[in-house]
Amino acid sequence: MRVYSILSLVLVPSLLSGCVASKIVTAPFRAAGTVVETAVDATTQTQSEREEDLGRQVLAERKKQRDLCLDEAQNKQERRNCKDAYKRDD
Protein backbone atom coordinates (compact mmCIF):
# COMPACT_ATOMS: atom_id res chain seq x y z
CA MET A 1 0.00 0.00 0.00
CA ARG A 2 2.84 2.35 0.83
CA VAL A 3 4.40 1.69 -2.55
CA TYR A 4 1.23 2.81 -4.33
CA SER A 5 1.08 6.07 -2.43
CA ILE A 6 4.73 6.84 -3.16
CA LEU A 7 4.29 5.86 -6.79
CA SER A 8 1.21 8.07 -7.13
CA LEU A 9 3.07 11.00 -5.60
CA VAL A 10 5.79 10.59 -8.20
CA LEU A 11 3.50 9.97 -11.17
CA VAL A 12 0.78 12.56 -10.59
CA PRO A 13 2.97 15.62 -11.20
CA SER A 14 4.45 14.06 -14.30
CA LEU A 15 0.98 13.25 -15.67
CA LEU A 16 -0.31 16.74 -15.14
CA SER A 17 0.49 19.31 -17.74
CA GLY A 18 3.27 21.74 -16.90
CA CYS A 19 0.82 24.59 -16.58
CA VAL A 20 -1.37 22.87 -14.00
CA ALA A 21 1.62 21.52 -12.07
CA SER A 22 3.23 24.95 -11.91
CA LYS A 23 -0.01 26.49 -10.62
CA ILE A 24 -0.23 23.86 -7.90
CA VAL A 25 3.37 24.49 -6.88
CA THR A 26 3.21 28.31 -6.98
CA ALA A 27 -0.24 28.73 -5.39
CA PRO A 28 1.00 28.73 -1.78
CA PHE A 29 3.68 31.32 -2.61
CA ARG A 30 1.18 33.57 -4.37
CA ALA A 31 -1.17 33.38 -1.41
CA ALA A 32 1.67 34.24 0.97
CA GLY A 33 2.65 37.19 -1.23
CA THR A 34 -0.90 38.51 -1.15
CA VAL A 35 -0.96 38.27 2.64
CA VAL A 36 2.33 40.14 2.89
CA GLU A 37 1.12 42.89 0.52
CA THR A 38 -2.09 43.26 2.51
CA ALA A 39 -0.16 43.47 5.78
CA VAL A 40 2.16 46.14 4.36
CA ASP A 41 -0.81 48.15 3.08
CA ALA A 42 -2.47 47.91 6.48
CA THR A 43 0.61 49.23 8.30
CA THR A 44 1.47 52.09 5.96
CA GLN A 45 -0.30 55.44 6.07
CA THR A 46 -0.73 57.95 3.27
CA GLN A 47 -0.21 61.68 3.68
CA SER A 48 -3.96 62.33 3.57
CA GLU A 49 -4.58 59.71 6.26
CA ARG A 50 -1.95 61.36 8.47
CA GLU A 51 -3.59 64.75 7.93
CA GLU A 52 -7.02 63.34 8.77
CA ASP A 53 -5.66 61.79 11.97
CA LEU A 54 -3.99 65.05 12.94
CA GLY A 55 -7.24 66.93 12.27
CA ARG A 56 -9.16 64.51 14.50
CA GLN A 57 -6.60 64.94 17.27
CA VAL A 58 -6.77 68.75 17.07
CA LEU A 59 -10.58 68.69 17.08
CA ALA A 60 -10.66 66.34 20.07
CA GLU A 61 -8.26 68.61 21.98
CA ARG A 62 -10.39 71.69 21.20
CA LYS A 63 -13.52 69.88 22.42
CA LYS A 64 -11.73 68.97 25.66
CA GLN A 65 -10.78 72.63 26.11
CA ARG A 66 -14.37 73.73 25.46
CA ASP A 67 -15.73 71.20 27.95
CA LEU A 68 -13.19 72.34 30.55
CA CYS A 69 -14.16 75.97 29.92
CA LEU A 70 -17.84 75.11 30.33
CA ASP A 71 -17.15 73.18 33.55
CA GLU A 72 -15.22 76.11 35.03
CA ALA A 73 -17.80 78.74 34.02
CA GLN A 74 -19.36 80.45 37.03
CA ASN A 75 -22.43 81.93 35.35
CA LYS A 76 -24.47 81.98 32.15
CA GLN A 77 -22.39 84.73 30.57
CA GLU A 78 -19.16 82.77 31.01
CA ARG A 79 -20.81 79.67 29.57
CA ARG A 80 -22.04 81.72 26.61
CA ASN A 81 -18.52 83.07 26.11
CA CYS A 82 -17.13 79.51 26.11
CA LYS A 83 -19.68 78.40 23.54
CA ASP A 84 -18.93 81.42 21.35
CA ALA A 85 -15.17 80.85 21.59
CA TYR A 86 -15.48 77.23 20.47
CA LYS A 87 -18.48 77.65 18.14
CA ARG A 88 -16.64 76.38 15.01
CA ASP A 89 -15.99 72.99 16.62
CA ASP A 90 -19.64 71.90 16.85
Backbone as numpy.savetxt, mean C-alpha at the origin, in Angstrom:
# Nx Ny Nz CAx CAy CAz Cx Cy Cz
6.67 -50.16 -8.33 5.83 -48.97 -8.33 6.71 -47.72 -8.33
7.76 -47.76 -7.58 8.67 -46.62 -7.50 9.34 -46.36 -8.85
9.60 -47.41 -9.58 10.24 -47.28 -10.89 9.32 -46.54 -11.84
8.02 -46.83 -11.78 7.07 -46.16 -12.66 6.97 -44.66 -12.37
7.00 -44.31 -11.10 6.91 -42.90 -10.77 8.17 -42.14 -11.21
9.32 -42.76 -11.04 10.56 -42.13 -11.50 10.58 -42.04 -13.01
10.15 -43.09 -13.65 10.12 -43.11 -15.12 9.15 -42.06 -15.65
8.01 -41.90 -15.01 7.04 -40.90 -15.47 7.58 -39.48 -15.25
8.31 -39.27 -14.17 8.90 -37.96 -13.93 9.94 -37.61 -15.00
10.61 -38.61 -15.51 11.62 -38.38 -16.53 10.97 -38.21 -17.90
9.94 -38.99 -18.18 9.33 -39.00 -19.51 8.35 -37.85 -19.74
7.64 -37.43 -18.73 6.61 -36.41 -18.92 7.19 -35.11 -19.48
8.26 -34.57 -18.94 8.80 -33.35 -19.53 9.28 -33.53 -20.97
9.80 -34.69 -21.27 10.28 -34.91 -22.64 9.12 -35.08 -23.61
7.98 -35.55 -23.13 6.81 -35.72 -24.00 6.08 -34.41 -24.24
6.17 -33.52 -23.30 5.53 -32.23 -23.47 6.31 -31.40 -24.48
5.61 -30.53 -25.15 6.32 -29.66 -26.08 7.20 -28.70 -25.28
8.19 -28.14 -25.90 9.11 -27.23 -25.23 8.40 -26.03 -24.66
7.39 -25.55 -25.36 6.65 -24.38 -24.91 5.92 -24.65 -23.61
5.22 -25.76 -23.53 4.46 -26.10 -22.33 5.42 -26.38 -21.18
6.49 -27.11 -21.45 7.45 -27.45 -20.40 8.10 -26.19 -19.85
8.42 -25.24 -20.73 9.06 -24.02 -20.24 8.09 -23.18 -19.41
6.80 -23.22 -19.76 5.82 -22.48 -18.96 5.67 -23.09 -17.58
5.73 -24.43 -17.52 5.61 -25.11 -16.24 6.81 -24.79 -15.36
7.99 -24.74 -15.97 9.20 -24.47 -15.21 9.28 -23.02 -14.78
8.88 -22.08 -15.64 9.04 -20.66 -15.31 7.87 -20.07 -14.52
6.77 -20.78 -14.42 5.59 -20.24 -13.73 5.88 -19.83 -12.28
6.57 -20.66 -11.49 6.83 -20.23 -10.11 7.69 -18.97 -10.03
8.65 -18.83 -10.96 9.51 -17.65 -10.94 8.75 -16.40 -11.35
7.84 -16.54 -12.30 7.02 -15.40 -12.71 6.12 -14.95 -11.56
5.53 -15.92 -10.87 4.67 -15.59 -9.74 5.46 -14.88 -8.65
6.66 -15.36 -8.38 7.50 -14.73 -7.36 7.88 -13.32 -7.80
8.16 -13.11 -9.06 8.48 -11.78 -9.56 7.33 -10.83 -9.40
6.12 -11.30 -9.64 4.94 -10.46 -9.48 4.76 -10.06 -8.02
4.99 -10.98 -7.12 4.87 -10.70 -5.69 5.90 -9.65 -5.28
7.11 -9.78 -5.79 8.16 -8.83 -5.45 7.82 -7.45 -5.99
7.33 -7.37 -7.23 6.95 -6.08 -7.81 5.84 -5.43 -7.01
4.86 -6.23 -6.61 3.75 -5.70 -5.83 4.23 -5.19 -4.47
5.15 -5.92 -3.85 5.68 -5.50 -2.56 6.46 -4.19 -2.69
7.22 -4.06 -3.76 7.99 -2.83 -3.98 7.03 -1.66 -4.21
5.99 -1.88 -5.01 5.02 -0.82 -5.26 4.31 -0.40 -3.97
4.06 -1.36 -3.10 3.36 -1.06 -1.86 4.24 -0.26 -0.89
5.56 -0.42 -0.97 6.44 0.26 -0.03 6.96 1.59 -0.55
6.83 1.85 -1.84 7.30 3.13 -2.37 6.17 4.14 -2.34
6.54 5.41 -2.36 5.54 6.47 -2.27 5.87 7.55 -3.29
4.88 7.95 -4.05 5.10 8.98 -5.06 5.12 10.35 -4.40
5.56 11.33 -5.17 5.62 12.71 -4.66 4.23 13.20 -4.27
3.23 12.90 -5.08 1.87 13.37 -4.77 1.34 12.69 -3.51
1.68 11.42 -3.30 1.25 10.74 -2.08 1.91 11.36 -0.85
3.19 11.72 -0.98 3.88 12.39 0.14 3.23 13.73 0.45
2.88 14.49 -0.61 2.25 15.79 -0.40 0.87 15.63 0.25
0.12 14.61 -0.17 -1.18 14.37 0.44 -1.03 14.02 1.91
-0.06 13.18 2.24 0.18 12.82 3.63 0.57 14.04 4.46
1.43 14.88 3.89 1.84 16.08 4.60 0.64 17.01 4.82
-0.21 17.15 3.81 -1.41 17.96 3.94 -2.33 17.44 5.03
-2.49 16.13 5.11 -3.33 15.54 6.16 -2.74 15.82 7.55
-1.41 15.72 7.65 -0.77 15.97 8.94 -0.94 17.43 9.36
-0.77 18.35 8.43 -0.93 19.78 8.74 -2.37 20.07 9.15
-3.33 19.51 8.41 -4.74 19.72 8.74 -5.09 19.15 10.11
-4.57 17.97 10.43 -4.82 17.37 11.74 -4.24 18.23 12.86
-3.05 18.78 12.64 -2.43 19.64 13.65 -3.25 20.92 13.85
-3.73 21.50 12.76 -4.56 22.72 12.86 -5.86 22.42 13.61
-6.45 21.27 13.37 -7.68 20.91 14.09 -7.41 20.72 15.57
-6.26 20.15 15.91 -5.90 20.00 17.32 -5.75 21.37 17.97
-5.11 22.31 17.26 -4.94 23.66 17.78 -6.29 24.35 17.97
-7.20 24.16 17.02 -8.53 24.76 17.13 -9.27 24.19 18.34
-9.21 22.86 18.49 -9.90 22.23 19.62 -9.32 22.71 20.95
-8.00 22.87 21.00 -7.36 23.37 22.21 -7.81 24.81 22.50
-7.86 25.61 21.44 -8.32 27.00 21.58 -9.76 27.03 22.11
-10.61 26.17 21.55 -12.01 26.14 22.00 -12.11 25.68 23.44
-11.28 24.71 23.84 -11.31 24.21 25.22 -10.87 25.28 26.22
-9.93 26.12 25.80 -9.39 27.14 26.70 -10.21 28.42 26.70
-11.16 28.54 25.78 -11.97 29.77 25.69 -12.80 29.94 26.97
-12.83 31.18 27.46 -13.53 31.48 28.70 -14.97 31.93 28.46
-15.25 32.46 27.27 -16.60 32.96 27.01 -16.95 32.77 25.53
-18.15 33.19 25.19 -18.63 33.01 23.82 -17.79 33.76 22.80
-17.35 34.95 23.17 -16.56 35.76 22.24 -15.22 35.08 21.91
-14.59 34.51 22.92 -13.33 33.80 22.68 -13.55 32.55 21.81
-14.66 31.88 22.06 -14.98 30.70 21.24 -15.22 31.13 19.79
-15.93 32.23 19.62 -16.20 32.75 18.28 -14.89 33.13 17.58
-13.98 33.74 18.34 -12.68 34.10 17.78 -11.89 32.86 17.34
-11.97 31.80 18.14 -11.29 30.55 17.77 -11.88 29.98 16.48
-13.20 29.97 16.41 -13.85 29.43 15.20 -13.50 30.27 13.98
-13.45 31.59 14.14 -13.09 32.45 13.02 -11.63 32.25 12.58
-10.74 32.05 13.56 -9.34 31.88 13.26 -9.07 30.59 12.49
-9.86 29.56 12.76 -9.65 28.26 12.13 -10.79 27.89 11.18
-11.47 28.91 10.65 -12.65 28.68 9.81 -12.33 27.88 8.55
-11.18 28.10 7.94 -10.81 27.42 6.68 -10.69 25.92 6.84
-10.44 25.44 8.06 -10.16 24.02 8.29 -11.41 23.15 8.34
-12.58 23.75 8.40 -13.81 22.94 8.51 -14.15 22.24 7.26
